[in-house]
Amino acid sequence: MTIEVGTEAPDFELKDNHGRTVRLADFRGEKNVVLLFYPFAFTGVCTGELCALRDELPRFENADTQLLAVSNDSIHTLRVFAEQEGLEYPLLSDFWPHGETSRAYGVFDEDKGCAVRGTFIIDKAGTVRWSVVNGLPDARDLNDYVKALEAL
């Protein structure tokens, strides 16, 4: 079950595509967070979504907001993917324990073994302020994120 708007966002500690530890709690009181779950690196819809974010990065990552993208790929896969696609924002690995963070947010598909397309906007206090969850084949509309961020 997906976590609801108005609830405290589950904290997590994941490695990024450079092997650095990233904790949601580190942004509390400092930045809003756009937390984006996607199924797998190197797949068509995921690559399209992440490259669209890359192309519009200042709208999603700035002095007030941090973009974090999470998949169930290994950090090694994410490193190559980020280099190949020129992705400069953190790609976090929810590889092991497999899907633990995705499950905490209610976006892990047990049958497929990966996260579905879930996005959560978390305010500086750590509260989920907006979310959208799409099925595996359905891309998200980035303009919806912008509207939600502007409402904070």
PEVENKA-V528539 format. One record per pair of residues at least 6 apart in sequence whose C-alpha atoms are under 8 Angstrom apart, sorted by the first residue. I is the first residue (numbers start at 1). GAP is how many residues later the second one is. Records with the same first field share a line. If there is no record, write none. Layout:
I: GAP, GAP
This chain:
1: 104, 105, 106
2: 103, 104, 105
3: 6, 101, 102, 103
4: 124, 127
5: 122, 123, 124, 125, 126
6: 121, 122, 123
7: 120, 121
8: 118, 119, 120
9: 96, 113, 117, 118, 119
10: 94, 95
11: 12, 13, 14
12: 11, 12, 13, 89
13: 8, 9, 10, 11
14: 7, 8, 9, 78, 79, 80
15: 6, 7, 60, 77, 78, 79
16: 6, 59, 62, 74, 75, 76, 77
17: 58, 59, 60, 61, 62, 65, 73, 74, 75, 76
18: 57, 61
19: 56
22: 70
25: 101
27: 6, 97
28: 96, 97, 98
29: 95, 96
30: 34, 94
31: 32, 33, 34, 35, 92, 93
32: 32, 33, 34, 89, 90, 91, 92
33: 32, 33, 34, 35, 87, 88, 89, 90, 91
34: 26, 31, 32, 33, 34, 85, 86, 87, 88
35: 32, 33, 34, 35, 84, 85, 86, 87
36: 31, 32, 33, 34, 81, 82, 83, 84
37: 32, 33, 34, 65, 70, 78, 79, 80, 81, 82
38: 8, 31, 32, 33, 77, 78, 79, 80
39: 7, 32, 33, 75, 76, 77, 78, 97
40: 6, 31, 32, 33, 74
41: 6, 30, 32, 36, 37, 40
42: 39
45: 92, 93, 94
46: 93
49: 90, 91
50: 37
51: 34, 36
53: 7, 89
54: 32, 33, 34, 35
59: 87
60: 6, 7, 86
61: 6
67: 22, 23
68: 21, 22, 23, 24
69: 20, 21, 22, 23
70: 21, 22, 23, 24
71: 20, 21, 22, 23, 24, 43, 44
72: 21, 22, 23, 26, 27, 42, 43
73: 20, 21, 22
74: 19, 20, 21
75: 17, 18, 20
78: 13, 14, 15
81: 6
82: 6, 9
94: 6, 7, 8
99: 9, 14, 15, 16
102: 6, 13
107: 8, 9, 10, 11, 26
108: 6, 7, 8
109: 6, 7
116: 17, 18, 19, 20
117: 16, 17, 18, 19, 21, 22, 23
118: 13, 14, 15, 16
119: 12, 13, 14
120: 8, 9, 10, 11, 12
121: 7, 8, 9, 10, 24, 27, 28
122: 6, 7, 8
123: 6, 29
129: 23
130: 18
134: 6
